[in-house]
Amino acid sequence: MQRRLAAVLAADVAGYSRLMGADEVGTLAALKSHRRDVIDPAIATHGGRIVKTTGDGILVEFASAVSAVTCAMAVQSEMIERNARAPLKIVFRMGINVGDIIVDGDDIFGDGVNVAARVENECEPGGVYLSDDAFRQVRGKTPFFFQDVGERTLKNIARPIRIHAVRMREDEAGPDVSIPAAAAGLRSILLDPSRPPLLPNKPSIAILPFQNMSGDPEQDYFADGMVEDITTALSRFKSLLVIARNSSFAYKGKTFDIKQVGRELGVRYVLEGSVRRAGGVVRITGQLIEAETGAHLWANRFDGALENVFDLQDSVARSVASAIFPQLISADANQAARKSPDTWDGYDHYLRGLALVRQRTLEGNRQAQAEFEKAMSLDSTFAPAYVQAAFCVHNRFWGYLVPFTEAERTEAIRRAVYALQLAPDHDSVLGISAYIIGNMNRELERGLALADQSLDLNPNLAQAWAIKGYLSALAGDLVVARHALDQATRLNPVDSGNVIGVLRGYLTASWVMESRDDCVAWAKKLISLYPEDVHALFTLNDAAILAGDASEAKRLLGRITELYPKLSKPFLRDMYLRYRKPEHQSVVEAAINRSGLPD
């Protein structure tokens, strides 16, 4: 094996699974024709070497980045003309990187190849995207125009990568020539200018400059700093695409329409807001808007004292980011649900699965797992789908009291471990895997370490704080548990799914502290949100027994057995006796023994 520096081009067909599902024979024939007539000749002309091909993809090595870009743009230009007269339209995405590669026979490997593939994954259909390393090699050496898309966190790439979009210069583009581009590197200029832009395959948001309502232009710095902090906080979520600050600030001081912003920046959602400072108090308001429809999805205000302005900025930024994140995921799932299922790709199935999970029903859980498994079958490298499918099995046991087989448990853990291999730096994958490995596989130390890794990457992820709190309670670290659960509550106090998880964590901690008043308070709050929660019902049943209220204990036991007729003491022992400390185990086991449930 040898190493060398090379320009690597990765390309694939946008929507390939959908095309194959609709017309397998026609798609393969069209792809073969494009390869024979356009792609292979262009590669040969520009000195490229085809390393390998897959069903819809191709990997090409060039000695020069200029040659790679010129070849890619020639292919995309020709494809526009061919698609204009073809009934079956094949649209390619292309990513180019310059980097060190490892050569093994005819194949190539290494970071230079991996980055090219990930840049291609980010690319809009019909476009050509470059890594920053590739851009530096071609800047000023081609007739093309480059626009900065911004820094992206790419799957399985340890460092952020800045990406640049390529297009023809406007004065060279005739009415029938079109290459995707954007005001911030995202907005596609298509053959039909009235056609809606193609959006990234993940929730996308731009945070616009906040209005300074203080009446003092000197306070602009505070409003601008607030936007920058929120942008940074949201960028920590690996599942979001956040437009860079410089692109969003192009709208500062200008009159604009939200729909226009969505089109020009290529985003589904826009956050706008205002800052008002008066005396020693500041009020920050924000509203999340769906760009295409103008619908307001979320609004809130944050008040604080200006004793430490930078602490306040950080606190508000984290609160806004944590509140918006579930709203964005939920809104994207609703959009996917409005599409025809036969057009769904892997990410659409994943979003549908998340929507089903939020129904908090056993049937919704089963359907969600099926959707995640469809997503896995369509994209075998999509780590969040693997970990969510595993999480469904976990939650059927702890949420709906459906026992899992040993085979199901083993497969769920395998999927969590595989998701970690696919995406070792994905905040949510780390957090959920922590839960599965720490609780389901009884590896508390490893689970806590994964939760900490998740929070190191994204301290704004409320779910990871809730998971750390629960696992810390099992480990007997009750001070840490309470702090983590308090953080989860502060970051996301509204989302019912998060609140239910946090309340169960508080219950887990309160039980082993033998804090009966706290146990009852948390259980009642949990029942108000989720009346069928067995953990809350079991807690209230035990409180009634200890208080000598036989009538209430009988009523609660009846409710438990009505909802969960197969529930028994052995089942509860398997579910609850996971504490690390023997004295904590004995507290809970005593409650199980006096519960009145069958042996």
N, C-alpha and C positions, 0 to 999 in steps of 0.2 A: 504494500500500500504506500502511496505517496500523497503529499499535500501540495496544493497550489492555489493561487488566488484566481478567482473566476467570477464572471457575471452569470447569475443563474436566473432563468425565467421559468416560472411555474404558471400553468394555465389550466382552467377547467371550464366546463359548460355550466352556466347558471341554470338552475332548475332542472338538472339532468334527470333526477328520479321522476319528476312530474312528466317530462317529455317521454321517457321510456314507458311510464305507465299508460300514457295516452296513445302512443304509437311506437312500439319498440322497433319494428322493422324500418319504418320511415326515419326514425331518429338515427339509427345506426347507418342507414344509407346516406343521409344528409351529412353526418359527421365524417364518414369516409370520403365523400365528395369534397368537403371543405379541406380535409387534410391533403388530399391528392392535388387539388387545384390551387389552394391558397397557402396553407400553413407550411407544408413541407418545402415547397419552392422558395418561400420567403426565408425560411431558416437557412436553406442552402445558400441563397443569394447573399445573406449577411454573415456567413461564416459560422453558423451555429451547429452544434452537434446534439441530435436527439438522444438523450440518455435513456429515457424509458417512457412508455405510455401506459395509461390505465384505461378503464372504460370511457371516461370522459375527460381525462387529464393528460397532460404532457409536461415533461421536465426537459429543459434544454440548457446546454452549457455554451456560453460565448466567451471568447477571449477579451472582449471589449464591452463595457457597459453601453457605449454609444451604439454599437451594433445591435445589442439586445433591445434597446429602446426603439431604435429605428425599425427593426424587424416587427416588434409588437405593434407599433402604430400603423405600419403598413398592413398588417393582418387585420387590425380592427377597422381601418378605413375600408378595406375591401369587403369585409363582412357586412358593413352597413349597406353597401350597394347590393350584395347578394341577398341579404335578408329582405330588402325592399321589394324584390321580385319573387321571393320564395314563399310558398304557403306555410312551410314549417321553418320557423325562425330559430336558428342556433346562435346563442349569444355567449361570448367568452368573457371570463375575468382573467386578468394577468397581473402577476406580481413579479418584481425584479429586485434582486439584491446582489451586492458585490461583497464577497467575503471568502474566507479560507474554506476550502473543501478537501475532503479525503477521497482519493480515487482508489477504487478497488475493482480492477478489471475494467469493465465498461460502465460500472455504476459509480455514483458519487454520493457522499454522505457529509454530515457535519453541520455546523451552525450556519454556514453560508447557504446551505440548501434549506434548512428548517425555517430560517427567517423569510426566504423567498416564498415558501409555501404559506406561511402565516400572513404575509403581506397580501398574497393573492386572496386569502380568505376574507380579508377586510375590503377588498376591491368591489366597487359597484359593477354590476353586469354591463359589459360593453366597454369597460375602462381599463386603464393601465396605471398601476400604482408602483411607486418606487420606495425602497427604504432610503433613509437619509444617506447611507454609505453609497448607494447607487446614484442618488441625486447629485452628490458632490462630484462624482466622476463625469456626469453629463452636462452639468450646468454650463451654459454658454457655448456648448459644442454641438447643439442640434437646433433645428428650426422650431422646436416645440415650446409650448408655454407650460410652466410648472406652477402649481399652487399647493401651499402647505395645508395638508389635512389636519395636522396636529400630531401630538404624541399619543401612541396607543400602547396598551398593555396587551401583548399577544400571548395566545395559549402556549404554555410550555417554554416561553422565552423569558429568561430571568430579568432582563432589563427592558425598560420602555423603548419603543422604536418610533422615531418620527417618520411620518409617511408623506409622500408628495404625489399628487395626481398629475397626469400628463394629458395635454390636449393640443390640438392644432391652434396656431395663432388665429385670432378672430379675423384678421385681414386676409388670411389665406383660406378661410373656411367658406366655401360656397353654400348656397341654400340646401344642397343635398348632402353636405358633408357634416358629420356630427361626431364628436368625441366627448364622452362624459367629462364634466368638470364642475366646479362649484365656486361660489363666492368665497367659501372657506375650504375649498377642496372637496366638497361633497355634492353640490347641486348639479344634477345631470342636465346638459343641454342636448336634447334628443332630436331625432328626426322630426317629430311632431312637437313643437314648442309648447303646445297646450297640454301635453300628456303629463300626468303627475310624476314627480321625481321618484326614483327608486330609492328606498330607504334602507338603512343598515339592518341586518338580521338580528337586531337586539334593541331594547329600548334606547332611544337616543334623545338627548336633551341639550338645550342651550340655555345658559343663565345670562339673561340680558342685564345691562347696567341698571342698577337700582336708582330710583329718583331720590335726589337729596331734597327733602321737604323741610329742611331746617331754616330756609331763608338766608343761608350764609354760604356762598360759593366756596369759602375756605374749608367747608366740611365735606366737600366732594371726596376727599381722600378716604374718609371713613366709609362712605357708601361703596366706593370702588374696592376698598379692602374687603368689605363684607362679601361682595360678589366673588372676589378671588378666593376667599376662604371657602365659600360654598362650593365653588367649582372644584377646588382641591379635594374637599371632603367627599363629594359625589364621585370624583375620579377614582377613589379607592375601591368602589364597588366594581368588581371584575365583570359583572353582568350588564353594565351600562356603557354606552358610548357617550362621552361628554365632550362637547365642542370646546376647543381651547379658548382661553380668555381673550386672546388677541382678536379672534374672529368675532366673538360676541360683542366686543367693544367697538366694532365698526359701526354699530347702531347708536352709539352714545350721542345724545343731543339731536337725534334725527326723529322725524315723524315716520312711523312705519306701521304696517299691518301685520298682525301675528301670522296670518296665513303666508304672507310674503316671506317673513323670516323663516318659517318652516321650509318653504320651497328653496330658499337661497342657501340655507345652512344644511338642508337635508336631514331635518330632525322631526320627530313626531311630537315632541313636547317642548314647551318653553316655560321657563320660570321668570317671572318679573316681580318687582317689589319696590319698596320705598324705605327710606330711613329718615326718621325725625328725631333730632336731638333738641332737648330743651332743659336747660339747667344741668342737673346731674343725672338726668334720666334719658334713655334712648328707647324708641319704639321702632321695631323692624317688622314690616309686613311682607308677606309673600303669597303669590298665587300661581298655581300650576295650571297650565292651559294646554289643551290638545290643539296643536297648530292647525290641523286640517279643518276642524270644525269650529274652533274658537271656544269650545266648551270648557268651563272651569271645573277642574277635577279635585282641587284641594286649595284651601286658603287657611292661613293662620297668622297670628301676630305674636311677637316675642318682645317682652319688656324687660329692661334691666337697668341697674345703676351703673354709672360710668366711673366707678372707683378704679377699675382696671379695664380700660377699653379693649385691650388685646385679649384678655381672658373672656370678655363678653363676646367678642367677635368669634373666638374659637367655639365657645359654648353654643352660640346661635347657629353657626355653620354646621356643627355636628347634629344639632337638633333638627334643622331643616333637612339635611341629607338623610337622616334616619327616618324622618317622617315621609319624605318623598319616595324613597326607594320602593316600599311595598305598593305605593300608589302607581308607580310606573310599571311595575311587573303586572299588577292587576289590570291596568288599562291596556297593556299589550296583549294580555290573555283575552280580554274582551274583544279586541280587534281581530285576533286570530279566530275566535269563535264565530265572527261574522262572515268569515271566508268559507267557501265551499270545501268540505273535507277532502275531496279528491284532488285539491290543489295544495294541500298542506305539505310542508317539508318537515324535517326533523324538529326544527325549532318551534314550529306551529304545534306539533304534537306535545312538545315539552310544555309550552304555555297552556295548552288545554289541560294537561295533567295538573299543573299548578292551580288552575281554576277549580278543578274537581276536588283537589285536596282541601280547598277552602270551604267546600260544602260541609265538611266535618261529619260525614256519614260513612258507614261501612261500605255501602255500594259506591259512593264517590271515591273512596280509597281504592277499591278494587279496579274501578275504571281508570283512575289516575295511573295506577301501576301499568295497566295495559298501554296507556298513552306514552308513558316514559319508555316502555319497551319498544314501542313503534319508533320513537325518536332514536333509540339506540340502534335499531336495525337500519335506519336511514343514514345515521352518522355514527359510526363505531368509535369515534374519538371524542364525542361530546360528553365530557365527564359529568356535568350536572345531571344529565338524564340517568346515568348509572346510579349516582348517589341518591337521587330522589326515588328511584325504583326500590332501592334497598330500604329507604326511609319508610316507604309504604308498608313493608313487611313489619318493620319495627313498630310502627304506629297502630297496626291492626291488633297487636298484642297489648301495648300499653294504653291505647286509646279506646279500642273496641272489644278487648278481651277475647280475641280470637287466637287460640294457640297456633304457633307455627311449628312445622315439622323440623327435624334436624336438617333435612336437605334445604328447606327454605332459609333457615338461619345461616347455614354455611354459604349459600348463594348470596344472601344479602351482605354478609361480611366480605365475601370475595368481590362483590361489585363495589363496595366502599373502598376497599384496598386498591382495586383497579382504577377507580376514579382518582384516587390520590396519585397513582403513577401517571395518569394522563394529564393531570392538572395539579402539580404539587404546590402551586402558588395561587390557587383560586380560593378566595376567602370563604365562600359559602360551602364549597366542596370540603374544605378542611373542617369547618364547623359541624356540618351534618355527619361527616365521617367520625368526628370526635364522639358524637352521641351514640352512633351505631357500635363503634369499637369499644367505647368506654362502658356503655350500658348493656348492649345486647351481647357483647363478647366478654363482659366483665373485666376489661383491661382498663381500670380507672386511670392509672398513671399515663398510659399512652393516650387515652382519650383527653385527659387534661392537657397534655403536651400539644395535641393537635388543636384544641380550642385556643391555647395561647398563641400558636402559630397563626391561626385565623385572625386573632385580634391584633397581632403584630402587623399583619398586612392591612387590616381595616378595623381600627378601633371604633368605628361607627356602626358596626354590624350588630344590631340588637340581638338577633337570634344566637350569635356566638356567645354573647354575654349570658344569655339565658341558659345555654347549654353548659357553659363553664359553671354557672351557679348551681345547677342541678348536680353535676358530677362532683363539684366541691362538697356539696351536702352529703353525698354518698361517701365521699372520702373522709368526712368528719371535720373538714376545714370550714367551720360554720361562719366565721368572720369573713373569710374570702367569699363564701357562697352568698352571704347577704349583700356584700358589696357588689358582686357581679350581677345579682338579680336587681339591685337598685339601679345599676347602670343600664340594664336592659329596659327597665321601666322608664327611666328618664329619656332614653333615646327614642323609644317607640311606645308611647303610652296609649295610643289610640287603636292600633291594629289588633283586632280581637284574637287572631291566631297567636301573636306574640304575647298578649296579656295572659291568655290561657296557659301557655307554656311557662311563663314567669310565675303565675300563681301556683302551678303544680310544683315548681321549684321551691317556692316559699313553704308549701306544705311539707315537702320532703325534709327541709331544714328544721321546720318547727316541730315535727314529730320527734326528732332525736334530741331536741332541746327540751322536750317534755313541756313545751309552752302551750298549754291547753287553750288559753284565751286567743293566742295568735292562730293556732290551728283552726279554731272555730271561725274566726274572722276571715281567714283566707278561704276556707271551705265555702262559707256563705257567699263571698264575692264570686268565687268560681261557679257556684250553682246559678248565680244570677246571670252569668254569661252562657253557661252550658249546663242546663238542668240535668242532663244524663251523665254527668261526669262521675265515674265510679269512685275516684280518689276522694272527691269532696263528700260524696254520700257515705263512704266508709269512715271518713274522719268524723262526720257529724253523728253517725251511728255510735262510734266509740265514745264520743263526748257525752251522748245521752246515757249510755251504759254507766259511765263513771259518775255521772250526776244523779244516778238512781231514777232516771225518768224512763221507766219501763215502757210506757205507752209510746213515747216518741221513738225509742229504740226499736220497738216492734214495727212502727210505721216505716221507719227508714230501712229496716231490713227487708220489709215487704217490697219497698220500692226497688231496692237493689236486686232482689231475686226476680221481680217482674221484668226488669230491664235486662238482667243477665242471669237467666235461669240455670246455667251450667256453672256459675261461679262457686268455688269451693275454697276451703282453707288451703289445700295444697297449691291451688292456682295462685292465691294471694302470696303465699310464701315464695313461689317462683318469681312473682312480679316484684315484690317489695324487699325481700331479704337479700339486698345487694350492697348493704353498708359495709365499709371496711372494718369498723370497730365493733367488737363483740357486744359491748354495752349498748350500742345503738341497735344492733340486730335484736337484742332481747326486748327492748322497748316496743318495737313494732311487732315482734312475734307474740308478745303478750296480748296486744290488741287483736291480732288475728285469732288467737285462741278463744277470746271471749266474744267474738263477733256474732256468734249464733249461726254462722254458715256451716254447711255440712262438711264433714271430714273427708 
